[in-house]
Amino acid sequence: MVVSLVGIALLAAAVLLLCAMEWPRIARIVPEMKTPRKRRRRKTHLRVDQNDDESDEFARSVQRDLANLPTIDERDRRR
């Protein structure tokens, strides 16, 4: 009976030590678990603003950048 009490006490001490060592990580994780509800409440008033002029300009910019990229010919790749 004495051995089992000592074993339980050592196990409890190990668990407490582990919790003390990992407390910074635990403290970061616990608030992150609550954020989805807060984020949902915060985002209810947000909306997406689609400006066609900007998206067209962005598409043209991407096409222009892609056209200006250097290319490798098949002959150059073999060398």
PDB file of N, CA, C and O in Angstrom:
ATOM      1  N   MET A   1       0.825  -1.196   0.000  1.00  0.00           N
ATOM      2  CA  MET A   1       0.000   0.000   0.000  1.00  0.00           C
ATOM      3  C   MET A   1       0.865   1.254   0.000  1.00  0.00           C
ATOM      4  O   MET A   1       0.523   2.248  -0.641  1.00  0.00           O
ATOM      5  N   VAL A   2       1.971   1.209   0.709  1.00  0.00           N
ATOM      6  CA  VAL A   2       2.855   2.365   0.803  1.00  0.00           C
ATOM      7  C   VAL A   2       3.506   2.639  -0.542  1.00  0.00           C
ATOM      8  O   VAL A   2       3.657   3.797  -0.931  1.00  0.00           O
ATOM      9  N   VAL A   3       3.888   1.602  -1.247  1.00  0.00           N
ATOM     10  CA  VAL A   3       4.542   1.762  -2.538  1.00  0.00           C
ATOM     11  C   VAL A   3       3.591   2.413  -3.532  1.00  0.00           C
ATOM     12  O   VAL A   3       4.007   3.269  -4.313  1.00  0.00           O
ATOM     13  N   SER A   4       2.342   2.029  -3.515  1.00  0.00           N
ATOM     14  CA  SER A   4       1.398   2.602  -4.464  1.00  0.00           C
ATOM     15  C   SER A   4       1.135   4.068  -4.154  1.00  0.00           C
ATOM     16  O   SER A   4       0.936   4.859  -5.076  1.00  0.00           O
ATOM     17  N   LEU A   5       1.130   4.453  -2.875  1.00  0.00           N
ATOM     18  CA  LEU A   5       0.946   5.864  -2.522  1.00  0.00           C
ATOM     19  C   LEU A   5       2.147   6.694  -2.971  1.00  0.00           C
ATOM     20  O   LEU A   5       1.986   7.815  -3.454  1.00  0.00           O
ATOM     21  N   VAL A   6       3.329   6.149  -2.812  1.00  0.00           N
ATOM     22  CA  VAL A   6       4.540   6.846  -3.262  1.00  0.00           C
ATOM     23  C   VAL A   6       4.525   6.972  -4.787  1.00  0.00           C
ATOM     24  O   VAL A   6       4.897   8.010  -5.335  1.00  0.00           O
ATOM     25  N   GLY A   7       4.095   5.917  -5.460  1.00  0.00           N
ATOM     26  CA  GLY A   7       4.009   5.956  -6.923  1.00  0.00           C
ATOM     27  C   GLY A   7       3.003   6.999  -7.408  1.00  0.00           C
ATOM     28  O   GLY A   7       3.258   7.728  -8.367  1.00  0.00           O
ATOM     29  N   ILE A   8       1.870   7.054  -6.735  1.00  0.00           N
ATOM     30  CA  ILE A   8       0.849   8.046  -7.102  1.00  0.00           C
ATOM     31  C   ILE A   8       1.370   9.455  -6.849  1.00  0.00           C
ATOM     32  O   ILE A   8       1.144  10.359  -7.653  1.00  0.00           O
ATOM     33  N   ALA A   9       2.065   9.641  -5.736  1.00  0.00           N
ATOM     34  CA  ALA A   9       2.624  10.959  -5.419  1.00  0.00           C
ATOM     35  C   ALA A   9       3.676  11.367  -6.459  1.00  0.00           C
ATOM     36  O   ALA A   9       3.712  12.520  -6.890  1.00  0.00           O
ATOM     37  N   LEU A  10       4.525  10.424  -6.855  1.00  0.00           N
ATOM     38  CA  LEU A  10       5.532  10.731  -7.879  1.00  0.00           C
ATOM     39  C   LEU A  10       4.874  11.036  -9.223  1.00  0.00           C
ATOM     40  O   LEU A  10       5.311  11.938  -9.937  1.00  0.00           O
ATOM     41  N   LEU A  11       3.846  10.302  -9.562  1.00  0.00           N
ATOM     42  CA  LEU A  11       3.131  10.550 -10.810  1.00  0.00           C
ATOM     43  C   LEU A  11       2.481  11.931 -10.800  1.00  0.00           C
ATOM     44  O   LEU A  11       2.539  12.655 -11.794  1.00  0.00           O
ATOM     45  N   ALA A  12       1.868  12.291  -9.688  1.00  0.00           N
ATOM     46  CA  ALA A  12       1.248  13.607  -9.565  1.00  0.00           C
ATOM     47  C   ALA A  12       2.301  14.711  -9.662  1.00  0.00           C
ATOM     48  O   ALA A  12       2.073  15.741 -10.297  1.00  0.00           O
ATOM     49  N   ALA A  13       3.453  14.489  -9.029  1.00  0.00           N
ATOM     50  CA  ALA A  13       4.534  15.476  -9.097  1.00  0.00           C
ATOM     51  C   ALA A  13       5.041  15.620 -10.532  1.00  0.00           C
ATOM     52  O   ALA A  13       5.337  16.729 -10.978  1.00  0.00           O
ATOM     53  N   ALA A  14       5.142  14.501 -11.257  1.00  0.00           N
ATOM     54  CA  ALA A  14       5.594  14.553 -12.653  1.00  0.00           C
ATOM     55  C   ALA A  14       4.596  15.314 -13.522  1.00  0.00           C
ATOM     56  O   ALA A  14       4.992  16.096 -14.387  1.00  0.00           O
ATOM     57  N   VAL A  15       3.312  15.087 -13.293  1.00  0.00           N
ATOM     58  CA  VAL A  15       2.284  15.798 -14.061  1.00  0.00           C
ATOM     59  C   VAL A  15       2.345  17.291 -13.762  1.00  0.00           C
ATOM     60  O   VAL A  15       2.265  18.108 -14.680  1.00  0.00           O
ATOM     61  N   LEU A  16       2.484  17.653 -12.503  1.00  0.00           N
ATOM     62  CA  LEU A  16       2.585  19.070 -12.135  1.00  0.00           C
ATOM     63  C   LEU A  16       3.832  19.711 -12.743  1.00  0.00           C
ATOM     64  O   LEU A  16       3.775  20.843 -13.223  1.00  0.00           O
ATOM     65  N   LEU A  17       4.941  19.004 -12.726  1.00  0.00           N
ATOM     66  CA  LEU A  17       6.173  19.517 -13.310  1.00  0.00           C
ATOM     67  C   LEU A  17       6.016  19.712 -14.817  1.00  0.00           C
ATOM     68  O   LEU A  17       6.450  20.723 -15.369  1.00  0.00           O
ATOM     69  N   LEU A  18       5.399  18.745 -15.469  1.00  0.00           N
ATOM     70  CA  LEU A  18       5.159  18.855 -16.911  1.00  0.00           C
ATOM     71  C   LEU A  18       4.268  20.048 -17.234  1.00  0.00           C
ATOM     72  O   LEU A  18       4.542  20.791 -18.176  1.00  0.00           O
ATOM     73  N   CYS A  19       3.206  20.234 -16.461  1.00  0.00           N
ATOM     74  CA  CYS A  19       2.319  21.382 -16.679  1.00  0.00           C
ATOM     75  C   CYS A  19       3.056  22.702 -16.449  1.00  0.00           C
ATOM     76  O   CYS A  19       2.849  23.667 -17.184  1.00  0.00           O
ATOM     77  N   ALA A  20       3.908  22.744 -15.439  1.00  0.00           N
ATOM     78  CA  ALA A  20       4.670  23.961 -15.165  1.00  0.00           C
ATOM     79  C   ALA A  20       5.643  24.271 -16.298  1.00  0.00           C
ATOM     80  O   ALA A  20       5.822  25.432 -16.667  1.00  0.00           O
ATOM     81  N   MET A  21       6.272  23.233 -16.847  1.00  0.00           N
ATOM     82  CA  MET A  21       7.230  23.450 -17.928  1.00  0.00           C
ATOM     83  C   MET A  21       6.531  23.868 -19.223  1.00  0.00           C
ATOM     84  O   MET A  21       7.079  24.666 -19.984  1.00  0.00           O
ATOM     85  N   GLU A  22       5.343  23.350 -19.483  1.00  0.00           N
ATOM     86  CA  GLU A  22       4.626  23.634 -20.726  1.00  0.00           C
ATOM     87  C   GLU A  22       3.627  24.779 -20.587  1.00  0.00           C
ATOM     88  O   GLU A  22       2.853  25.023 -21.512  1.00  0.00           O
ATOM     89  N   TRP A  23       3.622  25.479 -19.471  1.00  0.00           N
ATOM     90  CA  TRP A  23       2.631  26.519 -19.250  1.00  0.00           C
ATOM     91  C   TRP A  23       2.655  27.615 -20.318  1.00  0.00           C
ATOM     92  O   TRP A  23       1.579  28.040 -20.741  1.00  0.00           O
ATOM     93  N   PRO A  24       3.810  28.099 -20.779  1.00  0.00           N
ATOM     94  CA  PRO A  24       3.770  29.130 -21.827  1.00  0.00           C
ATOM     95  C   PRO A  24       3.049  28.651 -23.093  1.00  0.00           C
ATOM     96  O   PRO A  24       2.294  29.414 -23.696  1.00  0.00           O
ATOM     97  N   ARG A  25       3.266  27.430 -23.492  1.00  0.00           N
ATOM     98  CA  ARG A  25       2.605  26.885 -24.672  1.00  0.00           C
ATOM     99  C   ARG A  25       1.102  26.718 -24.417  1.00  0.00           C
ATOM    100  O   ARG A  25       0.285  27.025 -25.285  1.00  0.00           O
ATOM    101  N   ILE A  26       0.748  26.237 -23.241  1.00  0.00           N
ATOM    102  CA  ILE A  26      -0.663  26.065 -22.900  1.00  0.00           C
ATOM    103  C   ILE A  26      -1.361  27.420 -22.860  1.00  0.00           C
ATOM    104  O   ILE A  26      -2.495  27.549 -23.321  1.00  0.00           O
ATOM    105  N   ALA A  27      -0.695  28.421 -22.316  1.00  0.00           N
ATOM    106  CA  ALA A  27      -1.294  29.753 -22.209  1.00  0.00           C
ATOM    107  C   ALA A  27      -1.542  30.360 -23.591  1.00  0.00           C
ATOM    108  O   ALA A  27      -2.478  31.142 -23.757  1.00  0.00           O
ATOM    109  N   ARG A  28      -0.722  30.015 -24.580  1.00  0.00           N
ATOM    110  CA  ARG A  28      -0.944  30.508 -25.947  1.00  0.00           C
ATOM    111  C   ARG A  28      -2.094  29.778 -26.617  1.00  0.00           C
ATOM    112  O   ARG A  28      -2.862  30.388 -27.361  1.00  0.00           O
ATOM    113  N   ILE A  29      -2.225  28.491 -26.367  1.00  0.00           N
ATOM    114  CA  ILE A  29      -3.221  27.676 -27.060  1.00  0.00           C
ATOM    115  C   ILE A  29      -4.636  27.972 -26.553  1.00  0.00           C
ATOM    116  O   ILE A  29      -5.574  28.032 -27.348  1.00  0.00           O
ATOM    117  N   VAL A  30      -4.795  28.152 -25.265  1.00  0.00           N
ATOM    118  CA  VAL A  30      -6.139  28.327 -24.695  1.00  0.00           C
ATOM    119  C   VAL A  30      -6.847  29.558 -25.269  1.00  0.00           C
ATOM    120  O   VAL A  30      -8.011  29.432 -25.650  1.00  0.00           O
ATOM    121  N   PRO A  31      -6.225  30.740 -25.355  1.00  0.00           N
ATOM    122  CA  PRO A  31      -6.942  31.868 -25.964  1.00  0.00           C
ATOM    123  C   PRO A  31      -7.257  31.647 -27.441  1.00  0.00           C
ATOM    124  O   PRO A  31      -8.274  32.139 -27.930  1.00  0.00           O
ATOM    125  N   GLU A  32      -6.405  30.917 -28.158  1.00  0.00           N
ATOM    126  CA  GLU A  32      -6.662  30.665 -29.572  1.00  0.00           C
ATOM    127  C   GLU A  32      -7.897  29.800 -29.770  1.00  0.00           C
ATOM    128  O   GLU A  32      -8.539  29.869 -30.818  1.00  0.00           O
ATOM    129  N   MET A  33      -8.234  28.994 -28.783  1.00  0.00           N
ATOM    130  CA  MET A  33      -9.409  28.148 -28.902  1.00  0.00           C
ATOM    131  C   MET A  33     -10.686  28.976 -28.817  1.00  0.00           C
ATOM    132  O   MET A  33     -11.720  28.553 -29.334  1.00  0.00           O
ATOM    133  N   LYS A  34     -10.643  30.133 -28.185  1.00  0.00           N
ATOM    134  CA  LYS A  34     -11.821  30.981 -28.035  1.00  0.00           C
ATOM    135  C   LYS A  34     -12.007  31.934 -29.205  1.00  0.00           C
ATOM    136  O   LYS A  34     -13.099  32.474 -29.378  1.00  0.00           O
ATOM    137  N   THR A  35     -10.984  32.157 -30.010  1.00  0.00           N
ATOM    138  CA  THR A  35     -11.048  33.192 -31.038  1.00  0.00           C
ATOM    139  C   THR A  35     -12.043  32.950 -32.164  1.00  0.00           C
ATOM    140  O   THR A  35     -12.571  33.936 -32.680  1.00  0.00           O
ATOM    141  N   PRO A  36     -12.350  31.720 -32.595  1.00  0.00           N
ATOM    142  CA  PRO A  36     -13.294  31.604 -33.708  1.00  0.00           C
ATOM    143  C   PRO A  36     -14.640  32.258 -33.432  1.00  0.00           C
ATOM    144  O   PRO A  36     -15.211  32.881 -34.328  1.00  0.00           O
ATOM    145  N   ARG A  37     -15.166  32.133 -32.206  1.00  0.00           N
ATOM    146  CA  ARG A  37     -16.439  32.774 -31.898  1.00  0.00           C
ATOM    147  C   ARG A  37     -16.300  34.288 -31.936  1.00  0.00           C
ATOM    148  O   ARG A  37     -17.153  34.980 -32.491  1.00  0.00           O
ATOM    149  N   LYS A  38     -15.235  34.800 -31.351  1.00  0.00           N
ATOM    150  CA  LYS A  38     -15.022  36.244 -31.360  1.00  0.00           C
ATOM    151  C   LYS A  38     -14.835  36.743 -32.785  1.00  0.00           C
ATOM    152  O   LYS A  38     -15.365  37.790 -33.158  1.00  0.00           O
ATOM    153  N   ARG A  39     -14.083  35.992 -33.578  1.00  0.00           N
ATOM    154  CA  ARG A  39     -13.821  36.398 -34.951  1.00  0.00           C
ATOM    155  C   ARG A  39     -15.119  36.420 -35.758  1.00  0.00           C
ATOM    156  O   ARG A  39     -15.342  37.330 -36.556  1.00  0.00           O
ATOM    157  N   ARG A  40     -15.975  35.413 -35.549  1.00  0.00           N
ATOM    158  CA  ARG A  40     -17.246  35.376 -36.270  1.00  0.00           C
ATOM    159  C   ARG A  40     -18.096  36.590 -35.916  1.00  0.00           C
ATOM    160  O   ARG A  40     -18.703  37.203 -36.794  1.00  0.00           O
ATOM    161  N   ARG A  41     -18.141  36.940 -34.630  1.00  0.00           N
ATOM    162  CA  ARG A  41     -18.914  38.109 -34.219  1.00  0.00           C
ATOM    163  C   ARG A  41     -18.324  39.388 -34.802  1.00  0.00           C
ATOM    164  O   ARG A  41     -19.057  40.293 -35.200  1.00  0.00           O
ATOM    165  N   ARG A  42     -17.001  39.459 -34.849  1.00  0.00           N
ATOM    166  CA  ARG A  42     -16.338  40.649 -35.349  1.00  0.00           C
ATOM    167  C   ARG A  42     -16.537  40.800 -36.851  1.00  0.00           C
ATOM    168  O   ARG A  42     -16.616  41.922 -37.350  1.00  0.00           O
ATOM    169  N   LYS A  43     -16.617  39.699 -37.572  1.00  0.00           N
ATOM    170  CA  LYS A  43     -16.699  39.744 -39.028  1.00  0.00           C
ATOM    171  C   LYS A  43     -18.117  39.904 -39.555  1.00  0.00           C
ATOM    172  O   LYS A  43     -18.295  40.032 -40.766  1.00  0.00           O
ATOM    173  N   THR A  44     -19.110  39.902 -38.718  1.00  0.00           N
ATOM    174  CA  THR A  44     -20.481  39.967 -39.213  1.00  0.00           C
ATOM    175  C   THR A  44     -20.757  41.264 -39.956  1.00  0.00           C
ATOM    176  O   THR A  44     -21.595  41.279 -40.858  1.00  0.00           O
ATOM    177  N   HIS A  45     -20.089  42.340 -39.613  1.00  0.00           N
ATOM    178  CA  HIS A  45     -20.341  43.619 -40.269  1.00  0.00           C
ATOM    179  C   HIS A  45     -19.450  43.844 -41.501  1.00  0.00           C
ATOM    180  O   HIS A  45     -19.586  44.863 -42.178  1.00  0.00           O
ATOM    181  N   LEU A  46     -18.555  42.917 -41.793  1.00  0.00           N
ATOM    182  CA  LEU A  46     -17.660  43.070 -42.938  1.00  0.00           C
ATOM    183  C   LEU A  46     -18.342  42.596 -44.215  1.00  0.00           C
ATOM    184  O   LEU A  46     -19.186  41.700 -44.186  1.00  0.00           O
ATOM    185  N   ARG A  47     -17.969  43.203 -45.325  1.00  0.00           N
ATOM    186  CA  ARG A  47     -18.489  42.766 -46.612  1.00  0.00           C
ATOM    187  C   ARG A  47     -17.378  42.876 -47.646  1.00  0.00           C
ATOM    188  O   ARG A  47     -16.392  43.579 -47.430  1.00  0.00           O
ATOM    189  N   VAL A  48     -17.535  42.189 -48.760  1.00  0.00           N
ATOM    190  CA  VAL A  48     -16.542  42.200 -49.819  1.00  0.00           C
ATOM    191  C   VAL A  48     -16.919  43.276 -50.818  1.00  0.00           C
ATOM    192  O   VAL A  48     -18.049  43.323 -51.305  1.00  0.00           O
ATOM    193  N   ASP A  49     -15.962  44.136 -51.116  1.00  0.00           N
ATOM    194  CA  ASP A  49     -16.181  45.199 -52.081  1.00  0.00           C
ATOM    195  C   ASP A  49     -15.433  44.819 -53.351  1.00  0.00           C
ATOM    196  O   ASP A  49     -14.203  44.780 -53.367  1.00  0.00           O
ATOM    197  N   GLN A  50     -16.177  44.542 -54.408  1.00  0.00           N
ATOM    198  CA  GLN A  50     -15.556  44.137 -55.658  1.00  0.00           C
ATOM    199  C   GLN A  50     -15.567  45.320 -56.622  1.00  0.00           C
ATOM    200  O   GLN A  50     -16.619  45.762 -57.085  1.00  0.00           O
ATOM    201  N   ASN A  51     -14.383  45.811 -56.904  1.00  0.00           N
ATOM    202  CA  ASN A  51     -14.241  46.920 -57.822  1.00  0.00           C
ATOM    203  C   ASN A  51     -13.693  46.350 -59.129  1.00  0.00           C
ATOM    204  O   ASN A  51     -12.542  45.917 -59.185  1.00  0.00           O
ATOM    205  N   ASP A  52     -14.505  46.349 -60.166  1.00  0.00           N
ATOM    206  CA  ASP A  52     -14.117  45.739 -61.437  1.00  0.00           C
ATOM    207  C   ASP A  52     -12.942  46.459 -62.085  1.00  0.00           C
ATOM    208  O   ASP A  52     -12.115  45.819 -62.735  1.00  0.00           O
ATOM    209  N   ASP A  53     -12.850  47.776 -61.923  1.00  0.00           N
ATOM    210  CA  ASP A  53     -11.735  48.515 -62.524  1.00  0.00           C
ATOM    211  C   ASP A  53     -10.407  48.033 -61.951  1.00  0.00           C
ATOM    212  O   ASP A  53      -9.442  47.827 -62.687  1.00  0.00           O
ATOM    213  N   GLU A  54     -10.364  47.855 -60.631  1.00  0.00           N
ATOM    214  CA  GLU A  54      -9.131  47.408 -60.001  1.00  0.00           C
ATOM    215  C   GLU A  54      -8.783  45.983 -60.408  1.00  0.00           C
ATOM    216  O   GLU A  54      -7.619  45.676 -60.666  1.00  0.00           O
ATOM    217  N   SER A  55      -9.783  45.112 -60.468  1.00  0.00           N
ATOM    218  CA  SER A  55      -9.493  43.727 -60.814  1.00  0.00           C
ATOM    219  C   SER A  55      -9.021  43.617 -62.266  1.00  0.00           C
ATOM    220  O   SER A  55      -8.153  42.799 -62.571  1.00  0.00           O
ATOM    221  N   ASP A  56      -9.587  44.436 -63.169  1.00  0.00           N
ATOM    222  CA  ASP A  56      -9.119  44.439 -64.553  1.00  0.00           C
ATOM    223  C   ASP A  56      -7.686  44.949 -64.635  1.00  0.00           C
ATOM    224  O   ASP A  56      -6.865  44.404 -65.374  1.00  0.00           O
ATOM    225  N   GLU A  57      -7.394  45.994 -63.874  1.00  0.00           N
ATOM    226  CA  GLU A  57      -6.036  46.541 -63.872  1.00  0.00           C
ATOM    227  C   GLU A  57      -5.053  45.519 -63.302  1.00  0.00           C
ATOM    228  O   GLU A  57      -3.932  45.380 -63.793  1.00  0.00           O
ATOM    229  N   PHE A  58      -5.483  44.809 -62.264  1.00  0.00           N
ATOM    230  CA  PHE A  58      -4.629  43.782 -61.675  1.00  0.00           C
ATOM    231  C   PHE A  58      -4.369  42.663 -62.681  1.00  0.00           C
ATOM    232  O   PHE A  58      -3.236  42.199 -62.809  1.00  0.00           O
ATOM    233  N   ALA A  59      -5.408  42.225 -63.398  1.00  0.00           N
ATOM    234  CA  ALA A  59      -5.242  41.166 -64.392  1.00  0.00           C
ATOM    235  C   ALA A  59      -4.281  41.609 -65.494  1.00  0.00           C
ATOM    236  O   ALA A  59      -3.428  40.835 -65.928  1.00  0.00           O
ATOM    237  N   ARG A  60      -4.420  42.840 -65.938  1.00  0.00           N
ATOM    238  CA  ARG A  60      -3.496  43.351 -66.967  1.00  0.00           C
ATOM    239  C   ARG A  60      -2.069  43.403 -66.429  1.00  0.00           C
ATOM    240  O   ARG A  60      -1.120  43.094 -67.149  1.00  0.00           O
ATOM    241  N   SER A  61      -1.918  43.788 -65.176  1.00  0.00           N
ATOM    242  CA  SER A  61      -0.593  43.852 -64.565  1.00  0.00           C
ATOM    243  C   SER A  61       0.040  42.468 -64.500  1.00  0.00           C
ATOM    244  O   SER A  61       1.228  42.312 -64.781  1.00  0.00           O
ATOM    245  N   VAL A  62      -0.748  41.467 -64.130  1.00  0.00           N
ATOM    246  CA  VAL A  62      -0.226  40.098 -64.056  1.00  0.00           C
ATOM    247  C   VAL A  62       0.160  39.611 -65.447  1.00  0.00           C
ATOM    248  O   VAL A  62       1.218  39.004 -65.615  1.00  0.00           O
ATOM    249  N   GLN A  63      -0.667  39.861 -66.428  1.00  0.00           N
ATOM    250  CA  GLN A  63      -0.344  39.439 -67.793  1.00  0.00           C
ATOM    251  C   GLN A  63       0.922  40.128 -68.289  1.00  0.00           C
ATOM    252  O   GLN A  63       1.754  39.502 -68.945  1.00  0.00           O
ATOM    253  N   ARG A  64       1.068  41.402 -67.983  1.00  0.00           N
ATOM    254  CA  ARG A  64       2.263  42.144 -68.398  1.00  0.00           C
ATOM    255  C   ARG A  64       3.510  41.566 -67.723  1.00  0.00           C
ATOM    256  O   ARG A  64       4.552  41.415 -68.361  1.00  0.00           O
ATOM    257  N   ASP A  65       3.397  41.243 -66.422  1.00  0.00           N
ATOM    258  CA  ASP A  65       4.538  40.666 -65.707  1.00  0.00           C
ATOM    259  C   ASP A  65       4.894  39.290 -66.260  1.00  0.00           C
ATOM    260  O   ASP A  65       6.072  38.959 -66.398  1.00  0.00           O
ATOM    261  N   LEU A  66       3.888  38.496 -66.572  1.00  0.00           N
ATOM    262  CA  LEU A  66       4.152  37.173 -67.139  1.00  0.00           C
ATOM    263  C   LEU A  66       4.804  37.279 -68.516  1.00  0.00           C
ATOM    264  O   LEU A  66       5.673  36.477 -68.858  1.00  0.00           O
ATOM    265  N   ALA A  67       4.388  38.260 -69.295  1.00  0.00           N
ATOM    266  CA  ALA A  67       4.980  38.439 -70.621  1.00  0.00           C
ATOM    267  C   ALA A  67       6.438  38.873 -70.523  1.00  0.00           C
ATOM    268  O   ALA A  67       7.231  38.584 -71.418  1.00  0.00           O
ATOM    269  N   ASN A  68       6.795  39.564 -69.446  1.00  0.00           N
ATOM    270  CA  ASN A  68       8.163  40.061 -69.287  1.00  0.00           C
ATOM    271  C   ASN A  68       9.103  39.056 -68.622  1.00  0.00           C
ATOM    272  O   ASN A  68      10.298  39.324 -68.495  1.00  0.00           O
ATOM    273  N   LEU A  69       8.584  37.911 -68.200  1.00  0.00           N
ATOM    274  CA  LEU A  69       9.448  36.915 -67.568  1.00  0.00           C
ATOM    275  C   LEU A  69      10.419  36.333 -68.591  1.00  0.00           C
ATOM    276  O   LEU A  69      10.054  36.130 -69.748  1.00  0.00           O
ATOM    277  N   PRO A  70      11.645  36.068 -68.171  1.00  0.00           N
ATOM    278  CA  PRO A  70      12.582  35.436 -69.094  1.00  0.00           C
ATOM    279  C   PRO A  70      12.170  33.988 -69.350  1.00  0.00           C
ATOM    280  O   PRO A  70      11.647  33.307 -68.468  1.00  0.00           O
ATOM    281  N   THR A  71      12.414  33.543 -70.556  1.00  0.00           N
ATOM    282  CA  THR A  71      12.067  32.162 -70.904  1.00  0.00           C
ATOM    283  C   THR A  71      13.327  31.400 -71.263  1.00  0.00           C
ATOM    284  O   THR A  71      14.355  31.996 -71.585  1.00  0.00           O
ATOM    285  N   ILE A  72      13.242  30.078 -71.206  1.00  0.00           N
ATOM    286  CA  ILE A  72      14.372  29.217 -71.547  1.00  0.00           C
ATOM    287  C   ILE A  72      13.968  28.407 -72.769  1.00  0.00           C
ATOM    288  O   ILE A  72      12.962  27.697 -72.761  1.00  0.00           O
ATOM    289  N   ASP A  73      14.760  28.526 -73.803  1.00  0.00           N
ATOM    290  CA  ASP A  73      14.499  27.722 -74.993  1.00  0.00           C
ATOM    291  C   ASP A  73      14.927  26.275 -74.767  1.00  0.00           C
ATOM    292  O   ASP A  73      15.736  25.991 -73.883  1.00  0.00           O
ATOM    293  N   GLU A  74      14.392  25.383 -75.554  1.00  0.00           N
ATOM    294  CA  GLU A  74      14.756  23.975 -75.438  1.00  0.00           C
ATOM    295  C   GLU A  74      16.248  23.768 -75.673  1.00  0.00           C
ATOM    296  O   GLU A  74      16.875  22.949 -75.002  1.00  0.00           O
ATOM    297  N   ARG A  75      16.817  24.506 -76.624  1.00  0.00           N
ATOM    298  CA  ARG A  75      18.254  24.365 -76.914  1.00  0.00           C
ATOM    299  C   ARG A  75      19.095  24.796 -75.708  1.00  0.00           C
ATOM    300  O   ARG A  75      20.115  24.174 -75.409  1.00  0.00           O
ATOM    301  N   ASP A  76      18.673  25.852 -75.023  1.00  0.00           N
ATOM    302  CA  ASP A  76      19.419  26.328 -73.845  1.00  0.00           C
ATOM    303  C   ASP A  76      19.298  25.356 -72.675  1.00  0.00           C
ATOM    304  O   ASP A  76      20.230  25.221 -71.882  1.00  0.00           O
ATOM    305  N   ARG A  77      18.184  24.697 -72.567  1.00  0.00           N
ATOM    306  CA  ARG A  77      17.964  23.784 -71.437  1.00  0.00           C
ATOM    307  C   ARG A  77      18.877  22.557 -71.527  1.00  0.00           C
ATOM    308  O   ARG A  77      19.311  22.027 -70.504  1.00  0.00           O
ATOM    309  N   ARG A  78      19.163  22.110 -72.744  1.00  0.00           N
ATOM    310  CA  ARG A  78      19.989  20.904 -72.940  1.00  0.00           C
ATOM    311  C   ARG A  78      21.453  21.155 -72.583  1.00  0.00           C
ATOM    312  O   ARG A  78      22.171  20.205 -72.272  1.00  0.00           O
ATOM    313  N   ARG A  79      21.893  22.353 -72.618  1.00  0.00           N
ATOM    314  CA  ARG A  79      23.306  22.663 -72.358  1.00  0.00           C
ATOM    315  C   ARG A  79      23.668  22.620 -70.933  1.00  0.00           C
ATOM    316  O   ARG A  79      24.823  22.861 -70.582  1.00  0.00           O
TER     317      ARG A  79
END
